Amino acid sequence: MAPSDWDLVQRVRAGNRDAFRMLVERYQSRIAALSRSACSAIGDDALDVVQETFTRAYESLDRFKGDAAFYTWVYPHCIQPLFGPPAP
């Protein structure tokens, strides 16, 4: 059985970078599709947006509370910098 998002976040917080790699692999295709859709409207490079999204997510991982799916939490890290203020 695959570890839950919360389990992976807890592992990352404990210093396990491979756990973050697992989160990226789990959600990168969804974030890439989202960024391709958004970037086609504004002309940004979708792959750069994906990388920046996960960088911002890693840097603010202490704010992930586990009361929503990781994708729900990481989604604004992709969209808000493109269309509005930075994600919290």
C-alpha positions in Angstrom: 0.0 0.0 0.0 1.3 3.4 -1.0 1.9 5.9 1.9 -0.6 8.7 2.3 0.2 12.3 1.4 0.2 13.1 5.1 2.7 10.3 5.8 5.0 11.5 3.0 4.8 15.1 4.3 5.7 13.9 7.8 8.7 12.1 6.3 9.8 15.2 4.5 9.5 17.2 7.7 11.8 14.6 9.3 14.4 15.2 6.6 13.5 12.5 4.0 13.9 14.1 0.6 12.9 10.9 -1.2 9.4 11.3 0.4 9.1 14.7 -1.4 10.2 13.1 -4.6 7.4 10.7 -4.2 4.9 13.5 -3.7 6.3 15.2 -6.8 6.0 12.0 -8.8 2.4 11.5 -7.5 1.2 15.0 -8.6 3.5 16.3 -11.3 1.4 15.2 -14.2 -1.7 16.9 -12.7 0.3 20.1 -12.0 1.8 20.0 -15.4 -1.6 19.7 -17.1 -2.9 22.6 -15.0 0.2 24.7 -15.8 0.0 24.0 -19.5 -3.6 25.0 -19.5 -2.9 28.2 -17.6 0.3 29.1 -19.4 -1.2 28.8 -22.8 -3.4 31.7 -21.8 -0.6 33.9 -20.6 2.5 32.6 -22.5 4.6 31.4 -19.6 6.7 28.2 -19.8 4.7 25.4 -18.2 7.7 23.3 -17.2 9.2 26.3 -15.3 5.8 26.8 -13.6 5.8 23.1 -12.5 9.3 23.4 -11.1 8.5 26.6 -9.3 5.3 25.2 -7.9 7.1 22.3 -6.2 9.9 24.5 -5.0 7.4 26.8 -3.4 5.5 23.9 -2.0 8.7 22.4 -0.5 9.6 25.7 1.1 6.2 26.1 2.7 5.6 22.5 3.6 5.4 23.4 7.3 2.0 25.1 6.5 0.5 21.9 5.2 -2.0 20.8 7.9 -3.2 17.6 6.3 -6.9 18.6 6.4 -7.0 18.6 2.6 -5.4 16.5 -0.1 -1.8 17.5 -1.0 -3.0 18.4 -4.5 -5.7 20.7 -3.1 -3.0 22.4 -1.0 -0.4 22.6 -3.8 -2.8 23.8 -6.5 -2.7 27.4 -5.4 1.1 27.3 -5.5 0.7 26.8 -9.2 -2.2 29.2 -10.0 -1.9 32.1 -7.7 1.6 33.3 -8.9 0.3 33.3 -12.4 -2.9 35.1 -11.8 -2.7 36.7 -8.4 -0.8 37.1 -5.1 1.6 34.4 -4.0 0.2 31.3 -2.3 0.3 31.4 1.5 
